[in-house]
Amino acid sequence: MTKTVRHIVRSMRARDLRQSSRATSTKGADLRLMRELNRLLILNCVRVPGPITRVAVAHRTGLSRTTVGSIVEELLADNLLVEGKTVDAAPTGGRRATLLHFNADAGYVIGIDLGRSHLTLLLTNLAGQIIARRSGPFDASLGPEICLQQVTTRLMEFVAEHQIGWHQIIGVGLGIPGPMDAASRMLLRPPRMPGWDHFDIKTVLERACKVPIYLDNDANMGARGESQYGAGRRVENLAYVKVATGIGCGLIVNGDIYRGSGGAAGELGHVTIDDNGPICDCGNRGCLEAVAGAEAVTLAVTRAMQAANGAQAAHGPLDVADVVQAALAGDKAARDAIERAGYHIGIALAGLVNIFNPSLILLDGSMARSGDLLMEPIRQGIARRSLAASSSTARIELAQLGDNAIALGAVATVIEAAFGPPALATMPAHTGADILMPTAGSS
């Protein structure tokens, strides 16, 4: 493992350990923590806003020039920073200043979208820029032992194919469907995924890959991806709604993922829509997922085709991509099924708007590929069934990242674990930084 990646991984694991043990209070540990915070603050001051001079770093962070100079030299030696062109000196004279740049190619990140029927892998640099992508079919119903062996095999092939060594990778993020316990980071009875309940995915993958693994619910990862790289940038409060086989919702509150007390926030698909509706995979009756998910939509279209063409559907079993394509081509049964699903989703989202009052709702997933056919009934449902005070400020739009949203959210999760939360990355001087990072003779 290179010195740069080794230091990042060691820092990530140390922070994880401190969070789980509530940090030691010894003076030596406090000094090491302060040094690490100073290092992160300076690194992020270069990483987030872009090229900047040492003097500007000192000004923005409130740290002394001596401290900045010392830590910058460390970061240059670790190859996390590089020096670029010089800029003109101030009008009062002096030497030309050298710009510091973040070296996004000092390491790599892998993001995984593990769906019930697909597996997508992304390789990015430390800025989340995609270097390579691989996606293919997957069957999560085979159980975690078989599936995680397949994930490991595909990961190893993917990394080797692009001539990247595991010693260059700082971590792997993974988005997976189903509610996840916030404390254990394990799935809790995920529908249609037999054997995955409380299975220790993290430990299995860390033993195989020898790098830190970060897991979260797929809708949370999608919300993070769109918030960092997509349509949700600079939006503090948003809901990311994935409409596919399942219907999940990731919530961004004040710029960060909201998980609730146990980690299960956002299970929009299991809001009851119809007391007399079909049985859901969760065991309840009439859940949104059971009446408006991809399986419900394809079933409705199949029945319409059977009614029109006899006992057998004309073209065999349908999947939701077939339905979307048919709807966009003008097929009435497909359009009706999608619009009906949008109506029910709008009802559920009206409640979300009243309670959460987001400024942006982003729709994603296989059914969202139908565009306005799904969006319009959702917009109408929200407008009719929510308070004007709540819905008047809520925009409903399609997500931007498409099939990469969840894997990019997984990448963003790893990058945040390495470099700190967004608040640390953008902390200006005089907002508490001076309390944590003394300016006089700091080290």
Secondary structure, DSSP 8 states (H G I E B T S, - for coil): --HHHHHHHHHHHHHHHHHHHT----HHHHHHHHHHHHHHHHHHHHHTT-SEEHHHHHHHH---HHHHHHHHHHHHHTTSEEEEEEE---TT----EEEEEE-GGG-EEEEEEE-SSEEEEEEEETT--EEEEEEEE--GGG-HHHHHHHHHHHHHHHHHHTT--GGGEEEEEEEESS-B-TTT--B-S-TT-TT-TT--HHHHHHHHH-S-EEEEEHHHHHHHHHHHHSTTTT-SSEEEEEESSSEEEEEEETTEEE-TTTS-TT-GGGSB--TTS-B-TTS-BSBHHHHHSHHHHHHHHHHHHHHHHSSS-TTS---HHHHHHHHHTT-HHHHHHHHHHHHHHHHHHHHHHHHH--SEEEEESGGGGGTHHHHHHHHHHHHHHS-HHHHTT-EEEE-SSGGGHHHHHHHHHHHHHHH--HHHHT--TTSSHHHHS--SS--
